[in-house]
Amino acid sequence: MTADNRFWNSVYQSGQENRYPWDYIVSFIYNFKPNIEASKTNILELGCGTACNLWFCAREGFNVYGLDYSSHAIQKCEERFQAEKLTGEFRCGDFTKIPWADSTFHLVLDRGSLTCASFTEITNAFDDIFRVLKPGGRFIFSPYARTHTSASSGVYKQETRLVSNIDAGSLQGIEQICFFDEKQIYEVIGNKWNILDIELLTKEKLHENMKSIHAEYHVVLEKPY
Ligand SMILES: C[S@@+](CC[C@H](N)C(=O)[O-])C[C@H]1O[C@@H](n2cnc3c(N)ncnc32)[C@H](O)[C@@H]1O
């Protein structure tokens, strides 16, 4: 992904935002949070957008931190948290260079964000996520799958493994996506993580003029102690 943030800035500037948390992020937190008080648990979301997931975490009493390279998104996070008297720390920046110290977080969330970057950038982000997680900390990665209708509707570049000009399926209009297959999932994970879960979720729309497939992986990893 280029360092350019015009695409996502224009999305947020046009008023689009996710207000409520994603169901699988809620499940991940429920199933994989550490067995300590919420007020002692640090959660980072990479590509946090307008903080729909962190809003839920903050309301549950967790310490929340958000990183997004869209300044409009970060501004919206701050405004919402201020209006609802919630506490959170939001920074504008790139998830390949996470601006927090080593071993800071118990949980790191990715909801549809890393998949917006090139395969090399995702690999770099994985190294930095490993660095900022505490030993025993967990990370959820949620890239789209190659079987997604949008994957075959755009232009694929071998060099970056990104598809752009997506003109069909649920990701139509999104600037660029790196779609994964199982081999690439294992390639990006490498050998330093404990793998806690890998799921492929596929949803098929069946009605005549809506026929399409939405497919994404949910990968849960742990930094070994
Ligand atoms: C599909 S949105 C997801 C937003 C949020 N996670 C949610 O669930 O609503 C992808 C987000 O990733 C951010 N993003 C994309 N590439 C990024 C990068 N290299 N560094 C930081 N943020 C990035 C975009 O600005 C955008 O907010």
The ligand as a MOL file (V3000), in Angstrom:
LIG
                    3D

  0  0  0     0  0            999 V3000
M  V30 BEGIN CTAB
M  V30 COUNTS 27 29 0 0 0
M  V30 BEGIN ATOM
M  V30 1 C -12.0840 -1.4500 5.8850 0
M  V30 2 S -11.5530 -0.1340 6.9330 0 CHG=1
M  V30 3 C -11.7780 -0.8980 8.5250 0
M  V30 4 C -11.9860 0.0800 9.6390 0
M  V30 5 C -12.2740 -0.5690 11.0250 0
M  V30 6 N -11.2880 -1.5700 11.3510 0
M  V30 7 C -13.6590 -1.1730 11.0820 0
M  V30 8 O -13.7960 -2.3470 11.4160 0
M  V30 9 O -14.6210 -0.4380 10.8280 0 CHG=-1
M  V30 10 C -9.7790 -0.1910 6.7050 0
M  V30 11 C -9.0420 0.8600 7.5270 0
M  V30 12 O -7.6340 0.6350 7.4640 0
M  V30 13 C -6.9600 1.8860 7.3680 0
M  V30 14 N -5.6570 1.6260 6.7690 0
M  V30 15 C -5.4040 1.0790 5.5400 0
M  V30 16 N -4.0840 0.9640 5.3450 0
M  V30 17 C -3.4710 1.4300 6.4700 0
M  V30 18 C -2.1090 1.5470 6.8960 0
M  V30 19 N -1.1050 1.1690 6.0810 0
M  V30 20 N -1.8520 2.0410 8.1310 0
M  V30 21 C -2.8730 2.4210 8.9440 0
M  V30 22 N -4.1840 2.3400 8.6020 0
M  V30 23 C -4.4730 1.8470 7.3850 0
M  V30 24 C -7.8860 2.7570 6.5380 0
M  V30 25 O -7.6520 4.1290 6.7110 0
M  V30 26 C -9.2620 2.3010 7.0520 0
M  V30 27 O -9.6800 3.0850 8.1270 0
M  V30 END ATOM
M  V30 BEGIN BOND
M  V30 1 1 1 2
M  V30 2 1 2 3
M  V30 3 1 2 10
M  V30 4 1 3 4
M  V30 5 1 4 5
M  V30 6 1 5 6
M  V30 7 1 5 7
M  V30 8 2 7 8
M  V30 9 1 7 9
M  V30 10 1 10 11
M  V30 11 1 11 12
M  V30 12 1 11 26
M  V30 13 1 12 13
M  V30 14 1 13 14
M  V30 15 1 13 24
M  V30 16 1 14 15
M  V30 17 1 14 23
M  V30 18 2 15 16
M  V30 19 1 16 17
M  V30 20 1 17 18
M  V30 21 2 17 23
M  V30 22 1 18 19
M  V30 23 2 18 20
M  V30 24 1 20 21
M  V30 25 2 21 22
M  V30 26 1 22 23
M  V30 27 1 24 25
M  V30 28 1 24 26
M  V30 29 1 26 27
M  V30 END BOND
M  V30 END CTAB
M  END
